[in-house]
Amino acid sequence: MADKRILSLWFPRLGAERLLRRDPALALVPFAVVRDRNNMQQLDSLSAEAEAAGLRPGQPLRDAQAMCPTLVTRLANEQAERDFLIRLRRWAGKYSPWVSDQPPASLLIDLTGSAHLFGGEEMLLETVQDDCARLRLTVCGGIAATVGAAWALARYAGQPAQAGRSGDAIDQEARATRARAVKRRNWERGGPPPPAHTARPPGNAPPRIAPPGRTRSAIAPLPVAALRLSDDAVATLTRLGLRQVGDLAGMPRAALGRRFGAEVLLRLDQALGVTAEPLSPARPETRFAVRLGLPEPIGLESDILAGIDRLLPALCKRLRDKGRGARRVRLQMFRTDRTMQQIEAGLARASADPDRIRPLLAMQLGDVDAGFGFDMLRLEAPVSEPLHPHQHKGQLAATRQATDRAADRPGALDDLISRLGARIGLDTITRLHPTESHIPEKTAKMLAAAWSEPEHDWPDPPAPRPLLLWRPEPVHARASPALPLAFRWRRRDFATLRATGPERISPEWWLDDADWRSGVRDYWQVVTGSGERLWLFYAHGGALSPGWFCHGAFA
């Protein structure tokens, strides 16, 4: 089996160069993308001109403007940068089908068995550099046998050698050494190493390759920040004089783990290949969308419906071919003035039937403003679900379905929920579903009708249940388990005409329900002299005093 080979591509100026590609005039001035962090605006991505002016990522915007008054800034757009990285992931598929995006600005590619197609790893990296140059993108690449090593080489390879001596060496305390110390760099005097984005000079730095079997020697001179450690861990290691990966690799593992925790050991083992770190390729996004270009702008509702009639069969065919059904459908209408208006419709059940989707879109066309007319229509299903075939029903289920009035047309109830949801929202339509509980108020739960199946086989209760239930209300009667012949409830006096019961219901002892702290209950169906049918119970007393209560009313 061939050795694993991983290519890491890092785009240090992705946010800025994404905007530079759209507006080349920004390349003539120092330009930076700004992001809000820690209640302040900081530089996130810089152009080459901004870096040449001495600016650095992470710098507060007010300090940067003081250093460079001509600085031009734009706010960061995380979603747009994410979409741009996804497009770069599709571009990187030309080198290997095993590509994974690592936000915010990195790609990982498994090159195992595919580098020879480009003339070897060095020629492949040159091809990557040429492609990115044509795309006007800055890229730094690294190839190694592990994900951690490739990530480290892409960001830190080619840095000047850093001092490897411990901070308590005697020669560092000598007078002459202290006199020369002011001329050394900050990280050579025990300070933190520079971040990856300031370690490289502007421009595309040459990539680095760790030959098979030489991963340890390739990453040993790199700073400890190359191990993907947290900022606190890097600061602690640097303060103790452990500035390079080789300093950690030569230490006893037990002492290293006790002093710095499991994170340092894990990242070191992943970079050296001791601990496996699998590379999972990004799953290609399946999009269900069709569009229709129009030779002349349209604006009438009938014309839009005619366009929907042409788009829906094609969209539903694509859904059926993949065994899926649309749960949400979106129609985008592009005007001639380069603006767009869209309408959406949700379905109570996933469907690939045009006759069930078309009425939902037609209901919302009255709110469409055509302006100067639409010259393109685009129909897509942004949310879809697998469609499962229905199992053949037995004789009993078929008989029940034949007697159901809603079964005159399959899916009639779902269509009704979809139509109501288009007006008031699918989340506002609910249905009851049985639950496994003997407590009267817990025998059913409320679910969203669009995301639940109706239950036809409701379990029969041990005794009839009232139509209306409310929280138990006190009844003024003699505190005795015997059914009272007269009682007072809601400021009215009642006389017991006849009664059925009792039905004893015990509380759920494994739950602490505030309404059931009264202990065991004896329920009675009471018909009063004035005609009311009430559901009374006598609480034998638990954490509360015993007494009579009214819990509901029958129809």
Buried (B, 14 or more C-beta within 10 A) or exposed (E): EEEBBBBBBBBBBBBBBBBBBEEEEBBEBBBBBBBEEEEEBBBBBBBBBBBEBEBBBEBBBEEBBEEBEEBBBBEBBEEEBEEBBBEBBEBBBEBBEBBBBBEBBBBBBBBBEBBEEBEEBEEBBBBBBEBBEEEEBBBBBBBBBBBBBBBBBBBBBBBEEBBBEEBEEEEBEEEEEEEEEEEEEEBBBBBBBBBBBBBBEBEBBEBBBBEEEEBBEBBBBBBBBBBBBEEEBBBBBBEBBBBBBBBBBEBEEEEBBEEBEEBBBBBBBBBBBEBEBEBEBBEEEEEBBBEBEBEEBBBEEEBBEEBBEEBBEBBBEBBEEEEBBBBBBBBBBBBBEEEEBEBBBBBBBBBBBBEBBBEBBBBBBEEBEBBEBBBBBBBBBEBBBEBEEEEEEEEEEEEBEEEEEEBEEEBEBBBBBBBBBBEEEBEEBEBBBEEEEEBBBBBBEEBBBBEBEEEEEEEEEEEEBBEEBEEBEEBEBEEEEEBBEEBEBEEEEBEBBEBEBBBEBEBEEEEEEEEBEBBBBBBBBBBBEEEBBBBBBBBBBEEEEBBBBBBBBBE
